């Protein structure tokens, strides 16, 4: 495992652990009369970071769910081309919509209600993650073509 991959795994894992810890503290705090204000906003940000890393790793490892009813009817050569290409197109569609939304709201200076978490920053993280998924899917497409 490369150093970059280790750092990414630890970052994604730490974000997921942070989300779990914040949510646990919020539940315990509510029950003992000390609520953790803004816990949902913190969990949303942490899950976004963890989810982005999860999508990138699933794409890089070719570990996404498959529709076997379609792939079983195609030759292996077609599956090697259609799989990564369809993933890249799907992520591109998500990225187009997400960039469109981000560009419409970029100058709105949106922030979460309780803690002031910047939605602009979270949208930027999501868009960078989707772009990385496209690059990884296309890299897999070209890597498989070589003997």
C-alpha positions in Angstrom: 0.0 0.0 0.0 1.5 3.3 -1.0 1.9 6.2 1.4 -0.7 8.3 -0.5 -3.2 5.4 -0.2 -2.5 5.0 3.5 -3.0 8.7 4.1 -6.3 8.6 2.2 -7.5 5.4 4.1 -6.7 7.0 7.4 -8.3 10.3 6.5 -11.5 8.6 5.3 -11.5 6.3 8.3 -10.9 9.2 10.7 -13.8 11.1 9.2 -16.1 8.1 9.7 -14.9 7.6 13.3 -15.4 11.4 13.9 -18.9 11.2 12.6 -19.6 8.2 14.9 -18.1 9.9 17.9 -19.9 13.2 17.4 -23.3 11.4 17.0 -22.6 9.2 20.0 -21.8 12.3 22.1 -24.9 14.0 20.8 -27.1 11.1 21.9 -25.5 10.8 25.3 -25.6 14.6 25.7 -29.3 14.7 24.9 -30.0 12.0 27.5 -28.1 13.7 30.3 -29.3 17.2 29.5 -26.2 18.5 27.8 -27.1 18.5 24.1 -24.3 18.9 21.5 -25.5 21.8 19.4 -24.8 21.4 15.7 -24.0 17.7 15.8 -26.0 16.9 12.6 -24.0 19.5 10.7 -20.7 18.0 11.9 -21.8 14.5 11.1 -22.8 15.6 7.6 -19.4 17.1 6.9 -17.6 14.0 8.2 -19.7 11.6 6.3 -19.2 13.6 3.1 -15.4 13.3 3.5 -15.6 9.6 4.3 -18.1 9.0 1.5 -15.8 10.7 -1.0 -12.9 8.5 -0.1 -15.1 5.5 -0.2 -16.3 6.2 -3.7 -12.8 6.8 -4.9 -11.5 3.5 -3.4 -14.5 1.6 -4.7 -13.9 3.0 -8.1 -10.1 2.3 -8.0 -10.7 -1.3 -6.7 -13.5 -2.0 -9.2 -15.7 -2.9 -6.2 -18.9 -1.2 -7.2 -22.1 -3.2 -7.4 -22.8 -4.7 -10.8 -26.0 -5.4 -12.6 -25.3 -9.0 -13.4 -28.3 -9.4 -15.6 -26.6 -7.1 -18.1 -22.9 -8.0 -17.6 -23.5 -11.7 -17.8 -24.8 -11.3 -21.3 -21.7 -9.4 -22.5 -18.3 -10.7 -23.4 -15.5 -10.0 -21.0 -14.0 -7.5 -23.5 -17.2 -5.5 -23.5 -17.5 -5.6 -19.7 -14.0 -4.3 -19.4 -15.0 -1.3 -21.6 -18.6 -0.7 -20.7 -18.1 -1.0 -16.9 -15.5 1.8 -16.4 -17.0 3.9 -19.1 -20.5 3.7 -17.6 -19.1 4.6 -14.2 -17.3 7.6 -15.6 -20.4 8.7 -17.4 -22.5 8.3 -14.2 -20.0 10.3 -12.2 -19.8 12.9 -14.9 -23.6 13.3 -14.8 -23.5 13.7 -11.0 -20.6 16.2 -11.4 -22.4 18.3 -14.0 -25.4 18.6 -11.7 -23.3 19.3 -8.7 -21.2 21.9 -10.4 -24.4 23.6 -11.8 -25.8 23.7 -8.3 -22.5 25.0 -6.8 -22.2 27.7 -9.5 -25.7 28.9 -8.9 -25.2 29.2 -5.2 -21.4 30.1 -5.1 -22.0 33.7 -4.3 -24.8 33.0 -1.8 -22.3 32.5 1.0 -24.5 29.7 2.4 -23.7 28.5 5.9 -25.3 26.0 8.1 -27.7 27.4 10.7 -26.1 26.5 14.0 -22.3 26.2 13.5 -21.8 28.2 10.3 -20.3 25.3 8.3 -19.7 26.5 4.7 -21.8 24.7 2.2 -19.5 26.1 -0.5 -16.5 24.1 1.0 -18.6 20.9 1.3 -19.8 21.2 -2.3 -16.2 21.8 -3.4 -15.1 18.6 -1.6 -18.0 16.6 -3.3 -17.1 18.0 -6.7 -13.4 17.2 -6.3 -14.3 13.7 -5.2 -16.6 13.1 -8.2 -13.9 14.4 -10.6 -11.4 12.1 -9.0 -13.8 9.2 -9.5 -14.1 10.1 -13.2 -10.3 10.1 -13.5 -9.9 6.8 -11.7 -12.6 5.1 -13.8 -11.1 6.3 -17.1 -7.6 5.3 -15.9 -9.0 1.8 -15.3 -10.4 1.8 -18.8 -7.1 2.6 -20.4 -5.1 0.3 -18.0 -7.2 -2.7 -19.0 -6.7 -2.2 -22.8 -3.0 -2.8 -22.5 -2.0 -6.5 -22.7 
